């Protein structure tokens, strides 16, 4: 074998697992399809590498992978650090009742609580200091009070470094000179947050505690070999382990290669991990015994966005951390639906994109045109509050491979997403968005992509390789090991068996802590 362990992907599952197995002394290679990013090369102009193209990654291997299916669009990161580079920093612990059903008995609150604490400590989570609330955060609390739900308002824990002395009252508060440089607990230089609003496209102040500044640093310190621009294409059994096939993305070419390990961890995300195993089972035939449940129980985690326009109030959605706080309705008090409402923001670059209303994807184009038309009628983007939400949806989507031109053409990943069983929670979210907007003088506009086409967009895909008790109802066990294939693991959002109703990154990382602990304890 070329090494002890190969990890595929460097998001919240892969990075944590790589860190813990490298710490335990395993010789480890981590293959990541995306590139390394830092403030020297973050995309900013229309000539930069924004997009990842799954059909031509050798040419387009940029920041964001946007998959557009028939009833759902999914946004994913492509980078060393995975989704941590494009997410909104939220490190949320779900309601403890989430583990009451639908999970293997080995996964419960008492087991998971210490892992949630470990993840929070590793990523140095903290909430926005009280003297630094952006206008969106103030509006969210005002809205909660206005509908007599003030007790449900809560500040969220963010993987962001803050300076308590920073203030909006400073002269030119968003200037980088106000960001204080420091060395974090893992030996990496960072800066403190100056509310640039660029969380989702890369923070110039280095204030975000992304995985390349903690877990992956520790992994490399323990000799993990991280290989960017390595797109894994297949897995097969070899004597005593597995051969991992990949394409190295180099100078506009795909250069094939392979490496072997006795243990493989697939952490390519809900879509990536599920697609890889589907191809190995149904196309390559190298892993034929994978459960028939592969691809089932996929969830969008109930994500929804409703923009609201405030004709006489500036909300300034481009200022401050992208998400700061929530109004918690996870107790199912709203017609039996579990969800929470968050404030939302977007960078100035995205604001310009919204103003231009240009996209090659019809559904995305329709949404952009809707926002552009609303701005012409109701006012500028400075007056927009993007009301966000996550909720517990039906988790009844299904990922599978489909030929591009039936019965001909290459097989592509496809998603069947029945909307009806999830409609109730989405409508409950929309109703609350409207209620909160109206109570604070805004007008909520539901995107026609939902009203007309029942179309959704999510950055939080879950499921597809769900955990359970056996191959008759799941793909992996409680530690992510694939039924029927010893030492082959899936450890990422694909193994989450149901919607969480909150931002899922911390749960995925905590599950990786649990799985890694089990692997090390068993001395694999």
C-alpha positions as CSV (number, residue, x, y, z in Angstrom):
1,X,0.0,0.0,0.0
2,X,1.1,3.5,-0.8
3,X,-0.1,4.7,2.6
4,X,-2.3,3.8,5.5
5,X,-5.3,6.1,4.8
6,X,-6.6,8.0,1.8
7,X,-9.2,10.7,2.6
8,X,-11.2,12.0,-0.3
9,X,-12.3,15.6,0.3
10,X,-11.4,18.2,2.9
11,X,-14.7,19.6,4.1
12,X,-16.1,19.2,7.6
13,X,-16.0,15.4,7.4
14,X,-12.7,14.9,5.6
15,X,-10.7,17.6,7.4
16,X,-11.7,16.4,10.9
17,X,-11.0,12.8,10.0
18,X,-7.7,13.5,8.4
19,X,-6.6,15.5,11.4
20,X,-7.5,12.8,14.0
21,X,-6.1,9.9,12.0
22,X,-2.9,11.8,11.2
23,X,-2.6,12.6,14.9
24,X,-2.9,8.9,15.7
25,X,0.1,8.2,13.5
26,X,-1.5,7.0,10.3
27,X,0.4,7.8,7.1
28,X,-2.3,9.7,5.2
29,X,-2.9,11.3,1.8
30,X,-5.8,13.7,1.4
31,X,-7.1,14.3,-2.1
32,X,-9.1,17.5,-2.7
33,X,-10.6,18.4,-6.1
34,X,-10.4,22.1,-5.5
35,X,-7.4,24.4,-5.1
36,X,-5.8,26.2,-2.2
37,X,-7.2,29.7,-1.7
38,X,-6.1,32.7,0.4
39,X,-6.5,36.4,0.2
40,X,-3.9,36.6,-2.5
41,X,-6.2,34.8,-5.0
42,X,-9.8,35.0,-3.8
43,X,-12.1,35.6,-6.8
44,X,-13.2,39.2,-7.1
45,X,-13.7,40.2,-10.8
46,X,-15.6,38.6,-13.6
47,X,-12.3,37.3,-15.0
48,X,-11.5,35.3,-11.9
49,X,-12.1,31.6,-11.3
50,X,-15.6,31.7,-9.8
51,X,-17.1,28.5,-11.1
52,X,-16.4,24.8,-10.8
53,X,-17.7,22.9,-13.8
54,X,-18.2,19.2,-13.1
55,X,-18.2,18.5,-16.8
56,X,-14.9,20.2,-17.5
57,X,-13.0,20.7,-14.1
58,X,-9.7,20.7,-15.9
59,X,-10.7,24.1,-17.3
60,X,-13.1,25.4,-14.7
61,X,-12.0,24.6,-11.2
62,X,-13.1,27.7,-9.4
63,X,-14.6,28.7,-6.0
64,X,-18.2,27.6,-6.3
65,X,-19.9,24.4,-7.6
66,X,-23.5,25.2,-8.5
67,X,-25.5,22.1,-9.5
68,X,-28.8,22.8,-11.1
69,X,-31.3,19.9,-11.0
70,X,-34.9,19.9,-12.1
71,X,-36.5,20.9,-8.8
72,X,-33.4,22.0,-6.8
73,X,-30.1,23.9,-7.1
74,X,-27.3,23.0,-4.8
75,X,-24.3,25.3,-4.0
76,X,-21.1,23.7,-2.9
77,X,-17.5,24.8,-2.2
78,X,-14.5,23.4,-4.2
79,X,-11.4,24.1,-2.2
80,X,-8.9,22.9,0.4
81,X,-11.2,23.4,3.4
82,X,-14.3,22.4,1.4
83,X,-17.5,24.1,2.3
84,X,-15.9,26.1,5.1
85,X,-14.6,28.5,2.6
86,X,-18.0,29.4,1.2
87,X,-20.3,28.9,4.2
88,X,-21.6,31.7,6.5
89,X,-19.5,30.7,9.6
90,X,-22.4,29.3,11.6
91,X,-21.4,26.7,14.1
92,X,-24.7,25.5,15.4
93,X,-25.6,22.8,17.8
94,X,-29.0,21.4,16.9
95,X,-31.9,20.8,19.3
96,X,-30.9,17.7,21.4
97,X,-34.2,16.1,20.5
98,X,-33.0,15.7,16.9
99,X,-31.4,12.4,17.9
100,X,-34.5,10.9,19.4
101,X,-35.4,9.0,16.3
102,X,-34.1,8.2,12.8
103,X,-30.5,7.7,14.0
104,X,-28.6,4.6,15.0
105,X,-28.8,4.0,18.7
106,X,-25.0,4.7,19.0
107,X,-25.7,8.3,18.0
108,X,-27.4,10.2,20.8
109,X,-27.1,13.4,22.7
110,X,-24.8,12.1,25.4
111,X,-22.4,10.7,22.8
112,X,-22.5,13.7,20.6
113,X,-22.3,16.6,23.2
114,X,-18.6,16.2,23.9
115,X,-17.8,16.2,20.2
116,X,-19.8,19.4,19.7
117,X,-17.7,21.0,22.4
118,X,-14.5,19.8,20.8
119,X,-15.4,21.2,17.4
120,X,-16.3,24.5,19.0
121,X,-13.0,24.7,20.7
122,X,-11.0,23.7,17.6
123,X,-12.7,26.3,15.5
124,X,-12.7,29.0,18.3
125,X,-16.4,29.9,17.9
126,X,-17.9,33.0,19.4
127,X,-20.8,35.3,18.8
128,X,-20.8,38.9,17.5
129,X,-19.8,41.2,20.4
130,X,-22.7,43.2,21.8
131,X,-21.2,46.5,20.6
132,X,-20.9,45.3,17.0
133,X,-24.3,44.2,15.9
134,X,-24.9,45.0,12.2
135,X,-28.3,46.5,11.2
136,X,-29.6,43.1,10.1
137,X,-29.0,41.6,13.5
138,X,-30.7,44.5,15.2
139,X,-33.6,44.1,12.8
140,X,-33.9,40.4,13.6
141,X,-34.2,41.1,17.3
142,X,-36.7,43.9,16.7
143,X,-38.8,41.6,14.5
144,X,-38.8,38.9,17.2
145,X,-40.0,41.4,19.8
146,X,-42.6,42.9,17.4
147,X,-44.3,39.5,17.0
148,X,-44.1,38.8,20.8
149,X,-41.4,36.1,20.3
150,X,-38.5,38.0,21.7
151,X,-37.4,35.1,24.0
152,X,-36.7,33.0,20.8
153,X,-34.0,35.4,19.6
154,X,-30.5,34.1,20.0
155,X,-27.0,35.1,19.0
156,X,-25.3,32.4,17.0
157,X,-21.8,31.0,17.5
158,X,-19.6,31.9,14.5
159,X,-16.2,30.5,13.5
160,X,-14.9,34.1,13.3
161,X,-12.3,36.0,15.2
162,X,-13.6,39.3,16.7
163,X,-11.8,42.3,18.3
164,X,-14.0,43.6,21.2
165,X,-12.6,47.1,20.6
166,X,-13.8,47.4,17.0
167,X,-16.9,49.6,16.4
168,X,-19.0,50.9,13.6
169,X,-18.3,54.3,15.1
170,X,-14.6,54.2,14.0
171,X,-13.5,56.4,11.1
172,X,-13.7,54.2,8.0
173,X,-14.6,51.1,10.1
174,X,-14.3,48.7,7.2
175,X,-10.7,49.5,6.5
176,X,-8.3,46.6,6.9
177,X,-6.0,48.7,9.1
178,X,-8.6,48.2,11.9
179,X,-8.1,44.4,11.7
180,X,-5.7,43.2,14.3
181,X,-3.2,40.4,13.2
182,X,-2.6,37.5,15.6
183,X,-1.4,33.9,15.7
184,X,-4.2,31.5,16.4
185,X,-4.0,28.4,18.7
186,X,-2.9,26.3,15.8
187,X,0.0,28.6,14.8
188,X,-1.7,30.3,11.8
189,X,-1.7,34.1,11.4
190,X,-5.1,35.6,11.1
191,X,-6.9,38.9,11.5
192,X,-10.0,40.1,13.4
193,X,-13.3,40.8,11.7
194,X,-14.0,44.3,10.4
195,X,-17.4,43.4,9.0
196,X,-16.5,43.5,5.3
197,X,-19.4,41.2,4.5
198,X,-17.3,38.9,2.2
199,X,-17.6,35.8,4.3
200,X,-18.9,33.6,1.4
201,X,-16.3,34.7,-1.1
202,X,-13.2,34.9,1.1
203,X,-12.3,37.3,3.9
204,X,-9.5,39.7,3.1
205,X,-9.0,40.2,6.9
206,X,-8.4,36.5,7.4
207,X,-11.0,36.6,10.3
208,X,-12.8,33.4,9.4
209,X,-11.7,30.2,11.2
210,X,-12.0,28.0,8.1
211,X,-10.8,24.4,8.2
212,X,-7.5,25.3,6.5
213,X,-6.6,27.3,9.6
214,X,-7.3,24.6,12.2
215,X,-8.0,21.0,11.5
216,X,-6.1,20.8,8.2
217,X,-3.1,22.6,9.8
218,X,-2.9,20.1,12.6
219,X,-3.2,17.2,10.0
220,X,-0.3,18.6,8.0
221,X,1.7,19.1,11.2
222,X,1.3,15.4,11.7
223,X,2.6,14.7,8.1
224,X,-0.7,14.4,6.2
225,X,0.0,14.9,2.5
226,X,-2.7,17.3,1.2
227,X,-3.0,17.2,-2.6
228,X,-5.2,19.9,-4.2
229,X,-6.7,19.6,-7.7
230,X,-7.0,15.8,-7.4
231,X,-10.4,14.7,-8.5
232,X,-11.2,11.1,-7.4
233,X,-13.0,9.1,-10.1
234,X,-13.2,5.6,-8.7
235,X,-12.5,3.1,-6.0
236,X,-11.7,-0.6,-6.3
237,X,-10.7,-3.4,-3.9
238,X,-7.1,-4.6,-4.0
239,X,-5.3,-7.0,-1.7
240,X,-5.7,-5.7,1.8
241,X,-7.2,-2.4,0.9
242,X,-8.4,-0.1,-1.9
243,X,-7.1,1.5,-5.0
244,X,-8.2,5.2,-5.4
245,X,-8.3,6.4,-9.0
246,X,-8.0,10.1,-9.6
247,X,-7.4,12.8,-12.3
248,X,-4.9,15.4,-11.5
249,X,-6.2,18.8,-12.8
250,X,-3.1,20.4,-14.4
251,X,-2.7,23.1,-17.0
252,X,-6.1,22.5,-18.6
253,X,-5.6,18.7,-18.7
254,X,-6.8,15.7,-16.7
255,X,-3.8,13.5,-15.8
256,X,-4.9,10.1,-14.5
257,X,-3.3,8.4,-11.6
258,X,-4.0,6.1,-8.7
259,X,-2.8,5.3,-5.1
260,X,-3.5,2.5,-2.7
261,X,-4.4,2.5,1.0
262,X,-5.7,-0.1,3.5
263,X,-8.4,2.4,4.7
264,X,-10.3,4.9,2.6
265,X,-12.5,7.8,3.9
266,X,-14.8,9.4,1.4
267,X,-15.6,12.9,2.5
268,X,-16.6,14.6,-0.7
269,X,-20.0,16.0,0.5
270,X,-23.5,14.8,0.1
271,X,-23.4,15.0,-3.7
272,X,-19.8,14.1,-4.3
273,X,-19.6,11.1,-2.0
274,X,-23.0,9.7,-3.2
275,X,-22.0,10.2,-6.9
276,X,-18.7,8.5,-6.4
277,X,-20.2,5.4,-4.7
278,X,-23.0,5.3,-7.3
279,X,-20.4,5.2,-10.1
280,X,-18.4,2.5,-8.3
281,X,-21.6,0.4,-7.9
282,X,-23.6,1.0,-11.0
283,X,-21.1,2.2,-13.7
284,X,-17.7,0.8,-12.9
285,X,-18.9,-2.3,-11.1
286,X,-16.0,-2.2,-8.6
287,X,-18.2,-2.0,-5.4
288,X,-21.3,-4.0,-6.3
289,X,-22.4,-4.9,-2.8
290,X,-23.2,-1.3,-1.7
291,X,-26.7,-1.0,-0.3
292,X,-29.6,-0.5,-2.6
293,X,-30.5,2.5,-0.3
294,X,-27.6,4.5,-1.8
295,X,-28.9,7.9,-2.9
296,X,-32.1,7.8,-0.8
297,X,-33.3,10.2,1.9
298,X,-31.6,13.2,0.5
299,X,-32.5,16.5,2.2
300,X,-32.1,20.2,1.4
301,X,-32.2,20.9,5.2
302,X,-35.3,23.1,4.5
303,X,-33.3,26.1,3.3
304,X,-35.2,29.1,2.1
305,X,-34.6,32.8,1.3
306,X,-37.2,35.5,1.2
307,X,-36.0,39.0,0.4
308,X,-37.9,41.9,2.1
309,X,-37.8,45.5,1.0
310,X,-37.8,48.3,3.5
311,X,-38.7,51.6,1.7
312,X,-37.7,53.9,4.5
313,X,-35.0,51.9,6.2
314,X,-31.4,51.0,5.2
315,X,-30.6,47.4,6.2
316,X,-27.1,47.4,4.6
317,X,-27.0,43.6,3.8
318,X,-23.4,43.8,2.6
319,X,-22.1,44.8,6.0
320,X,-21.2,42.5,8.8
321,X,-20.9,38.7,9.1
322,X,-23.2,37.0,6.6
323,X,-25.4,35.5,9.3
324,X,-25.3,36.5,13.0
325,X,-28.4,35.4,14.8
326,X,-31.7,33.4,14.7
327,X,-35.3,33.2,16.0
328,X,-35.7,29.7,17.1
329,X,-38.9,27.8,16.3
330,X,-37.4,24.3,16.4
331,X,-39.9,23.4,19.2
332,X,-42.6,22.8,16.4
333,X,-44.8,25.5,17.9
334,X,-45.7,26.7,14.4
335,X,-48.2,24.1,13.2
336,X,-45.9,21.2,14.1
337,X,-43.0,22.5,11.9
338,X,-39.5,22.8,13.1
339,X,-37.3,25.7,11.7
340,X,-35.4,28.8,12.6
341,X,-35.2,32.2,11.0
342,X,-31.9,33.9,10.4
343,X,-30.7,37.3,9.2
344,X,-28.8,37.1,5.9
345,X,-26.3,39.1,4.0
346,X,-24.2,39.0,0.8
347,X,-21.0,40.6,-0.5
348,X,-20.8,43.6,-2.7
349,X,-19.6,41.5,-5.5
350,X,-22.8,39.4,-5.3
351,X,-24.8,42.6,-5.0
352,X,-23.4,43.7,-8.3
353,X,-24.2,40.3,-9.8
354,X,-27.8,40.7,-8.5
355,X,-28.0,44.1,-10.2
356,X,-26.7,42.7,-13.5
357,X,-29.3,39.8,-13.4
358,X,-27.1,37.6,-15.6
359,X,-26.8,33.8,-15.3
360,X,-26.5,30.9,-17.7
361,X,-28.9,28.8,-15.6
362,X,-32.6,29.4,-16.3
363,X,-33.8,29.0,-12.8
364,X,-31.0,31.1,-11.3
365,X,-31.6,33.7,-14.1
366,X,-35.3,33.9,-13.2
367,X,-34.4,34.5,-9.5
368,X,-31.9,37.3,-10.4
369,X,-34.4,38.9,-12.7
370,X,-37.0,38.8,-9.9
371,X,-34.6,40.6,-7.5
372,X,-33.6,43.2,-10.2
373,X,-37.3,43.9,-10.9
374,X,-38.1,44.2,-7.2
375,X,-35.2,46.7,-6.8
376,X,-36.7,48.8,-9.6
377,X,-40.1,48.8,-7.9
378,X,-39.2,48.9,-4.2
379,X,-35.8,50.4,-3.8
380,X,-32.0,49.7,-3.7
381,X,-30.3,46.7,-2.3
382,X,-29.2,48.7,0.7
383,X,-32.9,48.5,1.8
384,X,-33.2,44.7,1.5
385,X,-33.3,42.3,4.3
386,X,-32.6,38.7,3.1
387,X,-34.6,36.6,5.5
388,X,-33.0,33.1,5.7
389,X,-34.2,29.9,7.3
390,X,-33.5,26.2,7.7
391,X,-36.1,23.7,8.6
392,X,-36.7,20.0,9.1
393,X,-38.0,18.9,5.7
394,X,-39.2,15.4,4.6
395,X,-35.7,14.2,3.5
396,X,-37.2,12.2,0.8
397,X,-35.1,13.2,-2.2
398,X,-33.2,10.6,-4.2
399,X,-29.8,10.9,-6.0
400,X,-29.1,8.6,-8.9
401,X,-27.3,8.4,-12.2
402,X,-29.2,9.3,-15.4
403,X,-28.0,9.3,-19.0
404,X,-27.9,12.7,-20.5
405,X,-29.9,11.7,-23.6
406,X,-31.9,8.6,-22.8
407,X,-30.9,5.9,-23.7
408,X,-27.6,7.5,-24.9
409,X,-24.9,9.7,-23.5
410,X,-22.8,9.8,-20.4
411,X,-24.4,9.2,-17.0
412,X,-24.8,12.3,-14.9
413,X,-25.8,12.7,-11.3
414,X,-29.5,13.5,-11.0
415,X,-31.8,14.5,-8.2
416,X,-35.5,13.5,-7.8
417,X,-37.0,16.0,-5.3
418,X,-40.7,15.6,-4.5
419,X,-41.8,18.9,-3.0
420,X,-45.2,18.0,-1.6
421,X,-44.1,16.4,1.7
422,X,-41.7,19.3,2.4
423,X,-44.2,22.0,1.3
424,X,-45.7,22.4,4.8
425,X,-42.4,23.5,6.5
426,X,-41.4,25.8,3.6
427,X,-44.8,27.5,3.7
428,X,-44.5,27.9,7.5
429,X,-41.1,29.5,6.9
430,X,-42.5,31.9,4.3
431,X,-45.4,32.8,6.5
432,X,-43.0,33.7,9.3
433,X,-40.8,35.7,7.0
434,X,-43.9,37.7,5.9
435,X,-45.0,38.2,9.5
436,X,-41.6,39.4,10.7
437,X,-41.2,41.7,7.7
438,X,-44.7,43.3,8.0
439,X,-44.2,43.8,11.8
440,X,-41.0,45.9,11.1
441,X,-42.2,47.9,8.1
442,X,-40.9,45.7,5.3
443,X,-42.6,43.9,2.3
444,X,-41.6,40.3,1.8
445,X,-41.5,39.1,-1.8
446,X,-41.6,35.4,-2.2
447,X,-39.4,34.3,-5.2
448,X,-41.5,33.1,-8.2
449,X,-39.1,30.2,-8.4
450,X,-41.1,28.8,-5.5
451,X,-44.5,30.2,-6.1
452,X,-44.6,29.1,-9.8
453,X,-42.1,26.2,-10.0
454,X,-41.7,25.0,-6.4
455,X,-38.0,25.4,-7.0
456,X,-35.5,25.6,-4.2
457,X,-31.8,26.4,-3.7
458,X,-29.7,25.0,-0.9
459,X,-26.1,25.3,0.3
460,X,-26.8,22.6,2.9
461,X,-27.3,19.2,1.1
462,X,-27.6,16.2,3.4
463,X,-28.0,12.5,3.0
464,X,-27.5,10.0,0.2
465,X,-25.3,7.7,2.1
466,X,-27.3,7.6,5.3
467,X,-26.3,5.9,8.5
468,X,-28.3,3.1,10.1
469,X,-28.3,-0.4,11.5
470,X,-27.9,-2.5,8.3
471,X,-27.7,-2.5,4.6
472,X,-31.5,-3.1,4.3
473,X,-32.2,0.5,5.4
474,X,-28.9,2.4,5.2
475,X,-25.5,2.6,3.5
476,X,-23.1,3.1,6.4
477,X,-23.1,2.3,10.2
478,X,-22.8,4.8,13.0
479,X,-19.1,5.4,12.4
480,X,-19.5,5.8,8.6
481,X,-18.3,2.4,7.6
482,X,-19.9,1.2,4.4
483,X,-21.9,-2.0,4.9
484,X,-20.2,-4.9,3.1
485,X,-16.8,-3.1,2.7
486,X,-14.5,-3.2,5.7
487,X,-12.3,-0.1,6.1
488,X,-14.3,1.9,3.5
489,X,-15.9,4.9,5.2
490,X,-18.1,7.8,4.2
491,X,-17.7,10.7,6.7
492,X,-19.5,13.9,5.7
493,X,-22.9,15.4,5.3
494,X,-24.0,12.4,3.1
495,X,-24.3,10.2,6.2
496,X,-26.8,12.5,8.0
497,X,-30.0,10.6,7.9
498,X,-32.5,13.5,8.2
499,X,-32.8,17.2,8.1
500,X,-31.3,19.0,11.1
501,X,-33.2,22.3,10.8
502,X,-30.1,24.3,11.6
503,X,-26.8,25.0,9.8
504,X,-25.2,21.5,9.6
505,X,-21.4,22.1,9.6
506,X,-20.9,21.5,13.4
507,X,-22.9,18.3,13.4
508,X,-21.0,17.0,10.4
509,X,-17.7,17.8,12.1
510,X,-18.9,16.2,15.4
511,X,-19.9,13.0,13.6
512,X,-16.4,13.0,12.1
513,X,-14.9,13.4,15.6
514,X,-17.1,10.4,16.7
515,X,-16.1,8.3,13.7
516,X,-12.4,9.1,14.0
517,X,-12.5,8.2,17.7
518,X,-14.0,4.8,16.9
519,X,-11.5,4.1,14.1
520,X,-8.6,4.9,16.3
521,X,-10.0,2.9,19.2
522,X,-10.4,-0.1,17.0
523,X,-6.8,0.2,15.8
524,X,-7.8,-0.1,12.2
